[in-house]
């Protein structure tokens, strides 16, 4: 059985996917550049956790280093590639646009080229719900137009879908893009709202509540995302090119999220209400019927259950 290549293996989603693949008996080749967009110590902790598991080989490698990446593909000859590495963050893209051009465009092109030349059977890659931009029709369906990204981050993710389409069309290998909706959970990302809120509440600092709290998100627990990625990797006879929503199919008010974190930490937040930030959208909500039909995707975790699990992990991690 050929190993599965997972890019971004020291990242939040990549770490959980690599761990689940190893538990299922697969050999995993993980690559990550350990950039300092958020605490490198957290990425190293995830990586060290994986390195203790049988079947994992991890490499510090930048996607833009084509020669080293090419050597890795030649050495391991993966049948399946799960590409989760990217420069994340909507707000960060307003100040650091070239990080997105390098990682999300050049890096993705390198992955496509190496999949093409190494006879990779299927590439599963991370897209994002941000491609829906300011769409007001709810829930968001893969049939909806996605021509109006409201951040450069979203534009790069839409570009990834177009690039993948052209490679599937030209070279015949399978590319499955997954539009993730606000993923959260243990070992998560400290730049995400739920973690920022938990930090501020724990330290007795005010939390920033944008658009005066009038925001809704389809919060999706990490285990449900991993099950969707497994479906995309291993379901036979999928269309050569496909894009799928992976969300919880349930939209929640931001204030409800804050209440759950307050409850978990046993402290009330001091709230600073602010206007909508540039690049932000008012609401997200995933229509998951296509993913249900094609890969048997079925999210199981409520926000109440998921936040309770995150807070339990968070308290331990802070120790």
C-alpha positions as a LaTeX table, in Angstrom:
\begin{tabular}{lrrr}
\hline
Residue & $x$ (\AA) & $y$ (\AA) & $z$ (\AA) \\
\hline
Unk1 & 0.00 & 0.00 & 0.00 \\
Unk2 & 1.54 & 3.31 & $-1.08$ \\
Unk3 & 1.84 & 5.99 & 1.61 \\
Unk4 & $-0.53$ & 8.97 & 1.74 \\
Unk5 & 1.16 & 12.36 & 1.40 \\
Unk6 & $-0.34$ & 15.00 & 3.73 \\
Unk7 & 0.80 & 18.61 & 3.31 \\
Unk8 & 0.36 & 20.93 & 6.29 \\
Unk9 & 0.73 & 17.98 & 8.67 \\
Unk10 & 1.76 & 20.27 & 11.56 \\
Unk11 & $-1.32$ & 22.42 & 10.95 \\
Unk12 & $-4.67$ & 22.00 & 12.69 \\
Unk13 & $-6.58$ & 19.93 & 10.10 \\
Unk14 & $-3.48$ & 18.20 & 8.67 \\
Unk15 & $-2.46$ & 16.97 & 12.12 \\
Unk16 & $-5.88$ & 15.39 & 12.75 \\
Unk17 & $-6.01$ & 13.84 & 9.26 \\
Unk18 & $-2.50$ & 12.36 & 9.61 \\
Unk19 & $-3.39$ & 10.94 & 13.02 \\
Unk20 & $-6.59$ & 9.34 & 11.71 \\
Unk21 & $-4.79$ & 7.85 & 8.68 \\
Unk22 & $-2.12$ & 6.34 & 10.95 \\
Unk23 & $-4.82$ & 4.91 & 13.22 \\
Unk24 & $-6.40$ & 3.33 & 10.13 \\
Unk25 & $-3.09$ & 1.62 & 9.28 \\
Unk26 & $-1.80$ & 3.89 & 6.53 \\
Unk27 & 1.78 & 5.09 & 6.23 \\
Unk28 & 1.81 & 8.90 & 6.17 \\
Unk29 & 4.40 & 11.26 & 4.71 \\
Unk30 & 3.83 & 14.67 & 6.32 \\
Unk31 & 5.29 & 17.97 & 5.17 \\
Unk32 & 5.05 & 21.41 & 6.73 \\
Unk33 & 7.08 & 24.61 & 6.58 \\
Unk34 & 6.38 & 25.53 & 10.24 \\
Unk35 & 5.81 & 29.20 & 9.36 \\
Unk36 & 5.27 & 31.71 & 12.16 \\
Unk37 & 1.76 & 32.89 & 11.20 \\
Unk38 & 0.84 & 31.62 & 14.67 \\
Unk39 & 2.89 & 30.03 & 17.49 \\
Unk40 & 5.45 & 27.65 & 16.00 \\
Unk41 & 5.51 & 25.86 & 19.38 \\
Unk42 & 1.95 & 24.62 & 18.77 \\
Unk43 & 2.92 & 23.29 & 15.32 \\
Unk44 & 5.97 & 21.60 & 16.83 \\
Unk45 & 3.82 & 20.03 & 19.57 \\
Unk46 & 1.47 & 18.57 & 16.93 \\
Unk47 & 4.43 & 17.36 & 14.85 \\
Unk48 & 6.12 & 15.74 & 17.87 \\
Unk49 & 2.85 & 14.02 & 18.71 \\
Unk50 & 2.77 & 12.50 & 15.20 \\
Unk51 & 6.45 & 11.54 & 15.25 \\
Unk52 & 5.73 & 9.22 & 18.18 \\
Unk53 & 3.27 & 7.22 & 16.06 \\
Unk54 & 4.21 & 4.21 & 13.94 \\
Unk55 & 4.14 & 4.86 & 10.20 \\
Unk56 & 4.72 & 8.62 & 10.19 \\
Unk57 & 7.61 & 10.34 & 8.40 \\
Unk58 & 7.64 & 14.14 & 8.79 \\
Unk59 & 9.62 & 16.70 & 6.80 \\
Unk60 & 10.19 & 20.42 & 7.21 \\
Unk61 & 9.69 & 21.60 & 3.65 \\
Unk62 & 8.28 & 24.63 & 1.83 \\
Unk63 & 5.83 & 23.95 & $-1.00$ \\
Unk64 & 7.65 & 26.54 & $-3.13$ \\
Unk65 & 10.84 & 24.46 & $-3.03$ \\
Unk66 & 10.03 & 22.49 & $-6.18$ \\
Unk67 & 13.28 & 20.51 & $-6.27$ \\
Unk68 & 12.95 & 19.12 & $-2.71$ \\
Unk69 & 9.23 & 18.48 & $-3.15$ \\
Unk70 & 9.90 & 16.65 & $-6.40$ \\
Unk71 & 12.53 & 14.47 & $-4.72$ \\
Unk72 & 10.00 & 13.54 & $-2.00$ \\
Unk73 & 7.35 & 12.53 & $-4.59$ \\
Unk74 & 9.94 & 10.43 & $-6.47$ \\
Unk75 & 11.06 & 8.69 & $-3.27$ \\
Unk76 & 7.65 & 7.78 & $-1.84$ \\
Unk77 & 5.40 & 7.59 & $-4.95$ \\
Unk78 & 2.10 & 8.35 & $-3.14$ \\
Unk79 & $-1.15$ & 7.26 & $-4.81$ \\
Unk80 & $-3.12$ & 9.77 & $-2.76$ \\
Unk81 & $-2.24$ & 13.34 & $-1.83$ \\
Unk82 & $-4.15$ & 15.28 & 0.82 \\
Unk83 & $-3.13$ & 18.91 & 0.33 \\
Unk84 & $-4.01$ & 20.96 & 3.41 \\
Unk85 & $-1.02$ & 23.33 & 3.55 \\
Unk86 & $-1.88$ & 26.95 & 2.78 \\
Unk87 & $-1.40$ & 30.44 & 4.07 \\
Unk88 & $-4.52$ & 30.73 & 6.21 \\
Unk89 & $-6.45$ & 33.72 & 7.48 \\
Unk90 & $-8.70$ & 36.30 & 5.85 \\
Unk91 & $-7.48$ & 39.30 & 7.85 \\
Unk92 & $-3.79$ & 38.46 & 7.49 \\
Unk93 & $-4.21$ & 38.56 & 3.69 \\
Unk94 & $-5.00$ & 42.29 & 3.90 \\
Unk95 & $-1.48$ & 43.03 & 5.23 \\
Unk96 & 0.55 & 40.17 & 3.72 \\
Unk97 & $-0.76$ & 39.48 & 0.21 \\
Unk98 & 2.46 & 37.96 & $-1.16$ \\
Unk99 & 2.40 & 35.15 & 1.42 \\
Unk100 & $-0.83$ & 33.99 & $-0.29$ \\
Unk101 & 0.58 & 34.27 & $-3.80$ \\
Unk102 & 3.57 & 32.09 & $-2.80$ \\
Unk103 & 1.87 & 29.41 & $-0.69$ \\
Unk104 & $-1.64$ & 29.23 & $-2.13$ \\
Unk105 & $-0.86$ & 29.74 & $-5.83$ \\
Unk106 & 2.77 & 28.79 & $-6.54$ \\
Unk107 & 2.73 & 26.07 & $-3.87$ \\
Unk108 & $-0.52$ & 24.62 & $-5.23$ \\
Unk109 & 0.80 & 24.66 & $-8.80$ \\
Unk110 & 3.85 & 22.69 & $-7.65$ \\
Unk111 & 1.57 & 20.08 & $-6.05$ \\
Unk112 & $-0.52$ & 19.79 & $-9.25$ \\
Unk113 & 2.58 & 19.41 & $-11.43$ \\
Unk114 & 4.04 & 16.72 & $-9.19$ \\
Unk115 & 0.72 & 14.83 & $-9.02$ \\
Unk116 & 0.65 & 14.91 & $-12.83$ \\
Unk117 & 4.22 & 13.65 & $-13.28$ \\
Unk118 & 4.09 & 11.00 & $-10.53$ \\
Unk119 & 0.83 & 9.30 & $-11.54$ \\
Unk120 & $-1.03$ & 10.29 & $-8.37$ \\
Unk121 & $-4.53$ & 8.81 & $-8.58$ \\
Unk122 & $-6.34$ & 11.42 & $-6.48$ \\
Unk123 & $-5.57$ & 14.84 & $-5.04$ \\
Unk124 & $-7.86$ & 16.01 & $-2.23$ \\
Unk125 & $-7.26$ & 19.66 & $-1.38$ \\
Unk126 & $-8.56$ & 22.32 & 0.99 \\
Unk127 & $-10.75$ & 25.01 & $-0.49$ \\
Unk128 & $-12.83$ & 27.26 & 1.76 \\
Unk129 & $-16.34$ & 28.53 & 2.42 \\
Unk130 & $-14.82$ & 32.00 & 1.89 \\
Unk131 & $-15.17$ & 31.46 & $-1.89$ \\
Unk132 & $-18.89$ & 32.24 & $-1.49$ \\
Unk133 & $-17.95$ & 35.84 & $-0.66$ \\
Unk134 & $-20.91$ & 38.05 & 0.04 \\
Unk135 & $-23.50$ & 35.56 & $-1.29$ \\
Unk136 & $-26.80$ & 36.15 & 0.49 \\
Unk137 & $-28.67$ & 33.01 & $-0.66$ \\
Unk138 & $-28.58$ & 30.52 & 2.20 \\
Unk139 & $-27.50$ & 27.78 & 2.58 \\
Unk140 & $-24.48$ & 27.98 & 0.24 \\
Unk141 & $-24.61$ & 25.37 & $-2.53$ \\
Unk142 & $-21.79$ & 24.25 & $-4.82$ \\
Unk143 & $-24.08$ & 25.32 & $-7.68$ \\
Unk144 & $-23.96$ & 28.97 & $-6.55$ \\
Unk145 & $-21.76$ & 31.46 & $-8.42$ \\
Unk146 & $-18.47$ & 32.17 & $-6.61$ \\
Unk147 & $-17.14$ & 35.04 & $-8.72$ \\
Unk148 & $-17.02$ & 37.76 & $-6.06$ \\
Unk149 & $-14.41$ & 36.94 & $-3.39$ \\
Unk150 & $-14.23$ & 39.61 & $-0.67$ \\
Unk151 & $-10.62$ & 38.82 & 0.37 \\
Unk152 & $-7.42$ & 37.80 & $-1.41$ \\
Unk153 & $-7.44$ & 34.59 & 0.67 \\
Unk154 & $-10.83$ & 33.69 & $-0.86$ \\
Unk155 & $-9.59$ & 34.61 & $-4.34$ \\
Unk156 & $-6.62$ & 32.20 & $-4.00$ \\
Unk157 & $-8.94$ & 29.39 & $-2.91$ \\
Unk158 & $-11.22$ & 30.00 & $-5.91$ \\
Unk159 & $-8.10$ & 30.04 & $-8.11$ \\
Unk160 & $-7.10$ & 26.63 & $-6.66$ \\
Unk161 & $-10.43$ & 25.17 & $-7.78$ \\
Unk162 & $-9.92$ & 26.52 & $-11.32$ \\
Unk163 & $-6.33$ & 25.26 & $-11.47$ \\
Unk164 & $-7.44$ & 21.82 & $-10.27$ \\
Unk165 & $-10.19$ & 21.72 & $-12.91$ \\
Unk166 & $-7.72$ & 22.42 & $-15.71$ \\
Unk167 & $-5.32$ & 19.69 & $-14.50$ \\
Unk168 & $-8.12$ & 17.13 & $-14.15$ \\
Unk169 & $-9.36$ & 18.04 & $-17.64$ \\
Unk170 & $-5.90$ & 17.92 & $-19.24$ \\
Unk171 & $-4.26$ & 15.01 & $-17.43$ \\
Unk172 & $-7.15$ & 12.88 & $-16.19$ \\
Unk173 & $-6.26$ & 12.51 & $-12.51$ \\
Unk174 & $-8.91$ & 13.05 & $-9.86$ \\
Unk175 & $-9.02$ & 16.35 & $-7.93$ \\
Unk176 & $-11.53$ & 16.84 & $-5.11$ \\
Unk177 & $-11.77$ & 20.31 & $-3.56$ \\
Unk178 & $-13.31$ & 20.59 & $-0.10$ \\
Unk179 & $-14.89$ & 23.88 & 0.97 \\
Unk180 & $-14.41$ & 23.84 & 4.73 \\
Unk181 & $-16.80$ & 25.82 & 6.93 \\
Unk182 & $-15.30$ & 27.34 & 10.14 \\
Unk183 & $-13.45$ & 24.32 & 11.52 \\
Unk184 & $-12.82$ & 24.20 & 15.29 \\
Unk185 & $-11.76$ & 21.78 & 18.01 \\
Unk186 & $-8.81$ & 20.55 & 20.10 \\
Unk187 & $-5.32$ & 21.39 & 18.74 \\
Unk188 & $-7.02$ & 24.18 & 16.78 \\
Unk189 & $-5.75$ & 27.50 & 15.48 \\
Unk190 & $-5.06$ & 30.30 & 18.00 \\
Unk191 & $-5.96$ & 32.95 & 15.39 \\
Unk192 & $-9.56$ & 31.71 & 15.17 \\
Unk193 & $-12.34$ & 33.49 & 17.07 \\
Unk194 & $-13.19$ & 30.64 & 19.46 \\
Unk195 & $-9.57$ & 30.38 & 20.66 \\
Unk196 & $-9.09$ & 34.17 & 20.83 \\
Unk197 & $-12.26$ & 34.40 & 22.93 \\
Unk198 & $-11.11$ & 31.62 & 25.26 \\
Unk199 & $-7.70$ & 33.31 & 25.74 \\
Unk200 & $-9.21$ & 36.72 & 26.48 \\
Unk201 & $-11.85$ & 35.37 & 28.91 \\
Unk202 & $-9.25$ & 33.28 & 30.76 \\
Unk203 & $-6.96$ & 36.30 & 31.13 \\
Unk204 & $-9.78$ & 38.72 & 32.04 \\
Unk205 & $-9.30$ & 40.80 & 28.87 \\
Unk206 & $-12.12$ & 42.18 & 26.68 \\
Unk207 & $-13.11$ & 40.18 & 23.59 \\
Unk208 & $-13.63$ & 41.90 & 20.23 \\
Unk209 & $-17.12$ & 41.18 & 18.90 \\
Unk210 & $-17.32$ & 42.30 & 15.28 \\
Unk211 & $-20.46$ & 43.55 & 13.52 \\
Unk212 & $-21.86$ & 44.06 & 17.04 \\
Unk213 & $-22.32$ & 40.29 & 17.35 \\
Unk214 & $-24.69$ & 40.04 & 14.38 \\
Unk215 & $-22.74$ & 37.27 & 12.64 \\
Unk216 & $-23.64$ & 33.67 & 11.93 \\
Unk217 & $-21.28$ & 30.80 & 11.14 \\
Unk218 & $-21.58$ & 27.15 & 10.21 \\
Unk219 & $-19.15$ & 25.89 & 12.88 \\
Unk220 & $-17.83$ & 22.42 & 11.97 \\
Unk221 & $-16.11$ & 20.15 & 14.47 \\
Unk222 & $-12.74$ & 18.73 & 13.43 \\
Unk223 & $-13.77$ & 15.04 & 13.68 \\
Unk224 & $-16.60$ & 15.66 & 11.20 \\
Unk225 & $-14.16$ & 17.37 & 8.80 \\
Unk226 & $-11.77$ & 14.41 & 9.07 \\
Unk227 & $-14.59$ & 11.98 & 8.23 \\
Unk228 & $-15.39$ & 14.08 & 5.14 \\
Unk229 & $-11.74$ & 14.09 & 4.06 \\
Unk230 & $-11.64$ & 10.29 & 4.42 \\
Unk231 & $-14.72$ & 10.08 & 2.22 \\
Unk232 & $-13.06$ & 12.28 & $-0.40$ \\
Unk233 & $-9.82$ & 10.26 & $-0.30$ \\
Unk234 & $-11.24$ & 6.73 & $-0.33$ \\
Unk235 & $-14.70$ & 6.71 & $-1.96$ \\
Unk236 & $-14.30$ & 4.88 & $-5.29$ \\
Unk237 & $-15.59$ & 6.11 & $-8.66$ \\
Unk238 & $-15.94$ & 9.79 & $-7.82$ \\
Unk239 & $-16.16$ & 12.25 & $-10.74$ \\
Unk240 & $-12.68$ & 13.21 & $-11.99$ \\
Unk241 & $-13.22$ & 16.80 & $-10.83$ \\
Unk242 & $-15.44$ & 17.71 & $-7.88$ \\
Unk243 & $-15.95$ & 20.45 & $-5.32$ \\
Unk244 & $-17.82$ & 19.66 & $-2.08$ \\
Unk245 & $-19.02$ & 21.64 & 0.92 \\
Unk246 & $-17.97$ & 20.23 & 4.30 \\
Unk247 & $-19.93$ & 21.99 & 7.01 \\
Unk248 & $-22.23$ & 21.20 & 9.89 \\
Unk249 & $-25.31$ & 22.17 & 7.82 \\
Unk250 & $-26.36$ & 24.39 & 10.72 \\
Unk251 & $-25.76$ & 28.12 & 11.16 \\
Unk252 & $-25.15$ & 29.51 & 14.67 \\
Unk253 & $-25.11$ & 33.01 & 16.11 \\
Unk254 & $-21.72$ & 34.32 & 17.21 \\
Unk255 & $-23.20$ & 35.31 & 20.59 \\
Unk256 & $-24.22$ & 31.68 & 21.19 \\
Unk257 & $-20.61$ & 30.59 & 20.62 \\
Unk258 & $-19.45$ & 33.18 & 23.16 \\
Unk259 & $-22.03$ & 31.96 & 25.71 \\
Unk260 & $-20.78$ & 28.36 & 25.35 \\
Unk261 & $-17.15$ & 29.42 & 25.89 \\
Unk262 & $-18.16$ & 31.52 & 28.93 \\
Unk263 & $-20.02$ & 28.53 & 30.35 \\
Unk264 & $-17.06$ & 26.19 & 29.74 \\
Unk265 & $-14.59$ & 28.54 & 31.42 \\
Unk266 & $-17.00$ & 29.59 & 34.18 \\
Unk267 & $-16.37$ & 33.28 & 33.49 \\
Unk268 & $-18.31$ & 36.02 & 31.74 \\
Unk269 & $-16.58$ & 37.87 & 28.91 \\
Unk270 & $-16.10$ & 41.61 & 28.84 \\
Unk271 & $-17.31$ & 42.45 & 25.33 \\
Unk272 & $-16.09$ & 45.21 & 23.02 \\
Unk273 & $-18.62$ & 45.59 & 20.20 \\
Unk274 & $-17.10$ & 46.71 & 16.89 \\
Unk275 & $-18.21$ & 47.20 & 13.25 \\
Unk276 & $-17.78$ & 44.56 & 10.53 \\
Unk277 & $-14.14$ & 44.02 & 9.50 \\
Unk278 & $-12.94$ & 44.29 & 5.91 \\
Unk279 & $-12.98$ & 40.86 & 4.24 \\
Unk280 & $-15.51$ & 39.40 & 6.70 \\
Unk281 & $-18.89$ & 37.99 & 5.66 \\
Unk282 & $-22.10$ & 38.19 & 7.69 \\
Unk283 & $-23.15$ & 34.55 & 7.56 \\
Unk284 & $-22.08$ & 31.11 & 6.36 \\
Unk285 & $-24.20$ & 27.99 & 6.07 \\
Unk286 & $-23.33$ & 24.84 & 4.11 \\
Unk287 & $-25.69$ & 22.87 & 1.92 \\
Unk288 & $-24.04$ & 19.44 & 2.32 \\
Unk289 & $-26.43$ & 17.38 & 0.16 \\
Unk290 & $-23.81$ & 16.79 & $-2.57$ \\
Unk291 & $-21.21$ & 15.53 & $-0.06$ \\
Unk292 & $-23.86$ & 13.34 & 1.59 \\
Unk293 & $-24.73$ & 11.78 & $-1.76$ \\
Unk294 & $-21.20$ & 11.34 & $-3.17$ \\
Unk295 & $-19.05$ & 10.48 & $-0.13$ \\
Unk296 & $-21.59$ & 9.62 & 2.59 \\
Unk297 & $-20.66$ & 12.69 & 4.62 \\
Unk298 & $-22.70$ & 13.10 & 7.81 \\
Unk299 & $-21.59$ & 15.56 & 10.52 \\
Unk300 & $-22.49$ & 14.35 & 14.02 \\
Unk301 & $-21.16$ & 16.97 & 16.47 \\
Unk302 & $-23.28$ & 19.83 & 17.83 \\
Unk303 & $-21.65$ & 23.14 & 18.71 \\
Unk304 & $-22.44$ & 22.52 & 22.40 \\
Unk305 & $-20.65$ & 19.17 & 22.36 \\
Unk306 & $-17.73$ & 20.40 & 20.23 \\
Unk307 & $-16.99$ & 23.51 & 22.30 \\
Unk308 & $-17.15$ & 21.46 & 25.51 \\
Unk309 & $-14.49$ & 19.14 & 24.04 \\
Unk310 & $-12.36$ & 22.08 & 22.90 \\
Unk311 & $-12.54$ & 23.78 & 26.33 \\
Unk312 & $-11.61$ & 20.53 & 28.08 \\
Unk313 & $-8.53$ & 20.18 & 25.82 \\
Unk314 & $-7.73$ & 23.92 & 26.07 \\
Unk315 & $-7.58$ & 23.84 & 29.88 \\
Unk316 & $-5.12$ & 20.94 & 29.75 \\
Unk317 & $-3.02$ & 22.60 & 27.06 \\
Unk318 & $-2.76$ & 25.83 & 29.05 \\
Unk319 & $-1.23$ & 23.88 & 31.94 \\
\hline
\end{tabular}
